[in-house]
Amino acid sequence: MTETVNLNDGRELFRKVVDDVDLKILDDDEIAPFFGKNRESRDQKLKAVKPHLVRILCVASGEGEYDFKLLELYHHGLGITFHHFKRVLHYLSWALIHNGVSGAETQQLCETVFGLKDLIITPEEETDAPEDTHNPDPQRGNS
C-alpha cells in the first residue's frame, strides 16, 4: 500500500507528479500534439512547461503565488476542448494518488485546477453558434 504524503512536502512532490503527468501526455495521441510534432519537440516543450505546472500545484495546495492570467495567455487559441482538459485532469488525479497524495487532498487539488478551466479551454467561436431561429428576420424570408 502506498504511504500517504503530506502536501507540505510541496515542490518536490509536485515535480514527481508533473513528471508522471508528462509521461501520460506523451503517450496520449489526442493531447501530445498540443506540445509539438514529434517526441523530441514534445519533451522540450513539457520541460519548459514543468516549472509552471509545479508552481500551479503548489499554489493550489496553498503555497506561494502564481499569475493565473498567464494560463490564458499560454493556452489562447490552441483549440483545447473540455474533453482535452478532462483527460489531463484525469492524469493529474492519477499521478497525485500514484505519488501518495490522499484522496481528499487529490480531490481538493483537482477541484482547484478544474476552476481554472475557463483560462485553458478555447471558447467556441461566435461564428460557430447556431442562428437564432426564435427571432427570424422577416427580410431574409423567414416567417
C-alpha positions in Angstrom: 0.0 0.0 0.0 1.2 3.5 -0.9 2.1 5.7 2.1 0.1 9.0 2.1 2.3 12.0 1.9 1.7 15.5 3.3 1.3 18.3 0.8 3.7 20.3 3.0 6.3 18.3 1.2 5.3 20.6 -1.7 7.6 21.4 -4.6 9.5 18.1 -4.8 6.3 16.0 -4.6 4.7 18.1 -7.3 7.8 17.7 -9.5 7.3 13.9 -9.4 3.5 14.4 -10.1 4.2 16.5 -13.1 6.8 14.0 -14.4 4.1 11.3 -14.2 1.5 13.6 -15.9 4.0 14.3 -18.7 4.6 10.6 -19.4 0.8 10.2 -19.7 0.6 13.2 -22.0 3.4 11.9 -24.2 1.6 8.6 -24.7 -1.8 10.3 -25.4 -2.4 10.7 -29.2 -5.0 13.4 -28.5 -3.0 15.5 -26.1 0.6 15.1 -27.1 0.2 17.1 -30.4 -0.5 20.2 -28.4 3.1 20.0 -27.3 4.8 19.5 -30.6 5.0 17.5 -33.8 7.5 14.8 -32.5 8.7 13.2 -29.3 11.8 15.5 -29.1 9.9 18.7 -29.5 7.2 17.5 -27.1 9.9 16.6 -24.5 11.4 20.1 -24.8 8.0 21.8 -24.5 7.0 19.8 -21.5 10.3 20.5 -19.9 9.7 24.3 -20.4 6.1 24.0 -19.0 7.1 21.9 -16.0 8.0 24.7 -13.6 4.7 26.4 -14.3 2.7 23.3 -13.6 4.7 22.7 -10.4 4.0 26.2 -9.2 0.3 25.9 -10.1 0.1 22.8 -7.9 2.0 24.5 -5.1 -0.4 27.4 -5.2 -3.4 25.1 -5.4 -2.2 23.5 -2.2 -1.9 26.9 -0.5 1.8 27.6 -1.1 3.1 30.6 -2.9 1.5 32.7 -5.7 1.0 32.5 -9.4 -0.4 34.9 -12.0 -3.2 32.8 -13.4 -3.7 35.2 -16.3 -0.6 33.6 -17.7 -2.6 30.4 -18.2 -5.0 32.2 -20.6 -2.1 33.7 -22.4 -0.3 30.4 -22.8 -3.4 28.5 -23.9 -5.1 31.1 -26.1 -6.0 29.8 -29.5 -4.7 26.3 -29.0 -8.1 24.7 -29.6 -8.2 22.9 -26.2 -11.6 21.5 -25.6 -13.3 20.5 -22.3 -12.6 16.9 -23.4 -8.9 17.6 -23.6 -8.9 19.4 -20.3 -10.7 16.5 -18.6 -8.2 14.0 -19.9 -5.3 15.9 -18.5 -7.1 16.4 -15.2 -7.6 12.7 -15.1 -3.9 12.2 -15.5 -3.3 14.7 -12.7 -5.6 12.9 -10.4 -4.0 9.5 -11.1 -0.5 11.0 -10.6 -1.4 12.6 -7.3 -2.8 9.3 -6.0 0.2 7.4 -7.5 2.6 9.6 -5.6 0.8 9.1 -2.3 -1.5 12.1 -2.0 -4.6 11.3 -0.1 -8.0 11.0 -1.9 -9.3 14.1 -0.1 -6.2 16.2 -1.0 -6.3 14.9 -4.5 -9.9 15.9 -4.8 -9.2 19.4 -3.4 -6.3 20.0 -5.8 -8.2 18.7 -8.8 -11.2 20.9 -7.9 -8.9 23.9 -7.7 -7.4 23.1 -11.1 -10.9 22.5 -12.5 -11.7 26.0 -11.5 -9.0 27.2 -14.0 -10.7 25.6 -17.0 -12.0 28.8 -18.4 -8.4 30.1 -18.7 -7.3 27.0 -20.6 -10.2 25.8 -22.8 -10.6 27.6 -26.1 -14.1 29.1 -26.2 -16.3 28.2 -29.2 -16.1 31.0 -31.8 -19.2 33.1 -32.1 -19.3 32.3 -35.8 -19.9 28.7 -34.8 -23.0 29.5 -32.9 -26.3 28.4 -34.4 -28.5 31.0 -35.9 -31.2 32.4 -33.6 -34.4 30.8 -35.0 -36.6 32.3 -32.3 -36.4 35.8 -33.8 -36.5 35.2 -37.5 -35.6 38.1 -39.7 -38.6 38.8 -42.0 -36.3 40.4 -44.5 -34.5 37.1 -45.0 -37.7 35.3 -45.9 -38.2 33.6 -42.5 -41.7 33.9 -41.1 
